């Protein structure tokens, strides 16, 4: 069994065990404190081996479960209005997001989203919209013959026409914490301008690359605000309330979870695991992945 597959099974088991234990205690936060859950996906395909991928059938099951469990997918515009104008979101509101702009988001995820009538958002690193250059964390997979292609500039219109709104994920897919402050400001601002030129509308949201507390700092959230964005999203696990910082919104990283684990994650029963997204937790997680041989760039 490959190490990444073993790690996934381990994570599913840990999430399920913690989730069931917390759920059984009745210790979950009040629903009023969880007005928005943001789901973070990357790839949706059936290639193997392929970390950060949700198989197409699992993605379809998860989208069906959202409705069956009473969750309501909402648009980015509604989330913006919630945080800027105090507009109410429906109970159990969910924002579906994708990072990195993989072509399988069009090929596999988009038809499923359209079938359910769900809006979504994709965060694009614009440095990979031209040519065939792989994302940094895809280079080792290319050597194994696994090709996860990204969309092109011309395909952005297809995403938007299908109800998937295009927003910014920077330029070179590098955590802003690794950049000089001036270079981080350039990535944040220039990616917005370039996308706006192409899309013919304002780009309002930014997603931090990797996005744990080790991957951005308070000054980077300020740079996002100064560049004119309305919202920013991290990868720190958890739900958001009406008083959440709109430039540090949390997201659940969604993986190939069995149905019950998916349900527990959405309910907040696994939020204790957000310790992995703290600065010490991030470095510990990366060290563990290095030992296991599942580290990515």
N, C-alpha and C positions, 0 to 999 in steps of 0.2 A: 504494500500500500504506500503511495506517495505521501511525503510528509505533509503537504498542504491538505490532502484529503483527511489524514489523521487529525490534523489540527482543527479542521472544520467539524469533525465528529466530536472532538473534545469540547469545542466551544458550544456546540448545540447541547451537549450533555450538561455543561456547567450552567448555561443560561436557563435550561429547563429546570434544573435542580434549584437554583436560586429563585427563579420565578415562581415555582410552585410553593416554596417555603414562604416567600414574602406574601404571595397571594393568600395563603392560608392563614396569615396572621391578621389580615384586614388592615394592614399598615399603609395602604396605597394613599397617595395624595388625593385631596378632593378634586373632582372633575373641573371645578372652576379654576383651579390652579394649573390646569393642563388644557388650555383653550386651543392649542395648536400642536400637533405632532408633525414633524417633517421627516419623511423617509428619504434616505440616500441610497441610490443604486449606482452602479457603474455599468458593467456589461450584462447583457441578457442574451445568452447564446448557449449552444450545446457542445462547444469545443472543449477538449480536455487534453492535457491539464491546463487549467485556466483560472488562476486566483482572481478574486473580486468579481466573480461571475455568478449570476443567478440563472440556472437553466430555464429555458423558455416555459416549460410546463409548470415549474415552480412559480415563476413570475405570474403566470396566468392564474394559478391557484391563489396566490397572495392577493391579486387584484379582486378576485371573486370574494375572498374572505373579508376584505374591507367592507363591502356592502352587507355581507351576511352578519358581520359583527356590529353593524350600525355606525361605521365611520363614513364621513362625507368628504371626499376629495374636493379641494377648493383651488381656485386659481391664484397665481401670484398677486394679481391685482387686488383680490379680496384680502390677502395677507397684508399687503401694503396699506390698504385703507384701514385695516384693523389697528395697525401700529401708528399710523400717521393721523387718523381722524377718529379713532375710537369706534369704528364700525364693528358691529357684532359679527362674529363668525358663528356658523351653525354648531350645535353640540357635536363633539367628537370630530372636529375639523382636521383634515390631513392634507398636507402639501406633498406631492410626489416629485422628487428631484432625481436627476442623473448628473454625475460628474464625468468630465473628460470628452464627451461628444463622440462616443463610439458609433460606427455605422450600424451596428446591430440594434441600436435604439430605434432607428427608422425601420429596419427590416423585421425585427421581432417584437419589440416593446410597443411601437406605435399602433400596429393593428389591434393589439389587446386593449390598449388604452382607449382607442376609438370605439371598440366594441362595447366598452362599459360607459363611454361618455365622460371619461376622466381627463381633466387638464393636467399638465405636468410642466416642469421646468428642466432645461438642460444647461449646465454650466460648462462653457467652452473655453479651453486654452487656445487662443488664436494662433499661436506659433505652430500649430499642427494642422491647420486647415489647408495648407499648401503642400503639395508633394506627398511622398510616402514615408516620411520620417516617423518612426515609432515614438510614442511617449516614453520617457525614461524608464519607467517600470515595465515596459513591454519589450525591451531589448533582449533580455534573457529568454523570453518566450519565443521571440523571432528565431533565436538560435535552435529552438526545439521544433521549429516548423509551425508554430501557432501564431497566426496573424490576426490581430484585432485591429482592423482599420478604423480610422477616425473619419468623420464626415468632412466634406469639402465646403468651401464658401458657398458654392452653388446649391448645396443641399440644406442650407439653413432655412431657406424659404419653404422647403418641404416639411421640415419639422414644425415651423410656425403654422403652416396651413393645416396641419394635423392636430393643432391644439397644444403643441409642446413649445413653450416660450423659451427663446434663446437668451441667456444672460452670461455674465463674465466669470471666467476662472483664471484670469491673468493671461500671460503670454507663454512662458516657457515651462509651465508646470513645475515650479520650484516654490517651496514654502517661503513666505515673505520673511520669516525669521532668519533665513540663510542669506538674505540679500542686504546690501547696504541700503540705508533708509531711502536715499535718492532713487536707487534702482527699484525698490519696492514701490515707491510713489509712481514711478514711470509705468511699471507693469499694471498697476491698478488703474491709472488714468488713461493710458494709451489703449489698453484693451477695450475700455468702455467706448472711446471715441471711434475706434476702428469698427466695432460692431454696430454702433449707431449709424455710421456712414453706410454700411451694407444693408442694415435692416430698415433704415428710414424712420426710426422711432427712438425714443429714449431707452437706454439700458439702465435698469433700476436696481439690480441685485448683483452681488459679488459673493462668490464662495471661496473661502481660504483653502489653498492646496494642503492636503492632508488634514489640517484644521484642528488638531489637538491643541491643548494649551501650550505645548512646546513649539508649535508651528507658527504662532502669531503672538503679538504683544499688544497691549492697549494702544500704543501709538499707531499700529497698523489699522486698527479699527477706526481711529481718528482720520487716517489717510483715506480710507474708504468713504467716510462721511464728507471729507473735504473735496473729494473727486466728484461728488454729486449723486452718489448712490443713495437709495432710500432704505435698503436692507442689506445685511450681510449674514452669511451662514457659516457656521463652524462644523466640525465633525465631533464635537463633544456630545456624548450620548445623553438623551433626556428630552422631555417635552418642554413647551414654552407656555408661559402664562401671559395675561394682558400687560403685566409690568416688566416683562423680559426686555433686555437690551436689544433693540432691533438691529444692532450691528454685531451681535454675538449670538444669533439664534442657534439653538441646538438642533441636532439631527440624529436620527437613529440610522446607523449603518446596517442596511438590510442584507442578509445573506441567505443561503438556501435553507432556511429554517423549516422544520416540520410545522404543520398548521398550529399545533398547540403552543409551540415556542413563539411563533409569530404573534399569536394572540397575547401571550404573556408580555412580550416586548412592548406591544402597543399599549397595554394596560399600565405600563410603568413598573411592572413587577421585577424587571431586571435593571432598573436604574442604578442600583448599587455598583454595577460594573463600570459606571462612568469614571471610577477611580483610574481606569486604564488610560483615560484621556487627560489626566493631570500631567504636569511636567515629569515628576518621578515615574509615574505610571507609564508614560510614553517611552521613556528610556528603558524601563524594565521590559516592556513589551517588545521593543526593537532588539534588545539583547537576547530575549527568548527566541525571537524569529531567526536571528543570526545563528544561534546554536542549532535550531531545528532545520535550518536551511531553507526557510520560507521568507526571508527578508526581501523587500522590494525597494527600489530607489524612489 
